Every structure is written in C-alpha cells, then in structure tokens.
Amino acid sequence: MPIAISTDLRIRIVEARAQERLTYEQLAERFGVGRATVDRVLRLARETGSVEPRPHGGGPCDGRPSRSRT
C-alpha cells in the first residue's frame, strides 16, 4: 500500500516548481518521490488551489476491516 506524503512535502514540491521551474523528473529526484506523485500533487494544486489530500472514499471509517464477499 502506498505511503501518504506530508502536506509539507506537497507544499515544497509546488513551491519548487513555481520558483525554479524544475521538470517533473527533477522534482521527483530532489524530493525522493515518483514522477507520478509529482504529477498528482501539481494537478491537485492546479485544480483545487490546495495541496490538502482529497477525502478518501468508500469503506468503513471506524478502523474495522471490511468484510470480503465470497
């Protein structure tokens, strides 16, 4: 399962892109994340004006594992 990146890291990615005009590949290398992560963070910032993660959907929120249907 992927690990969520911090809001601080998301902000640093967006700021580096704006200030230094680095490529997605350069940003990924600098911050130790994948290029797809950089793409998602920058798209989220463009579309919503925020880097806060979107709410996750589906499943119970009480910490219990969901029942599999067999």
Helices and strands as residue ranges (DSSP letters): H 7-20, H 24-31, H 35-48
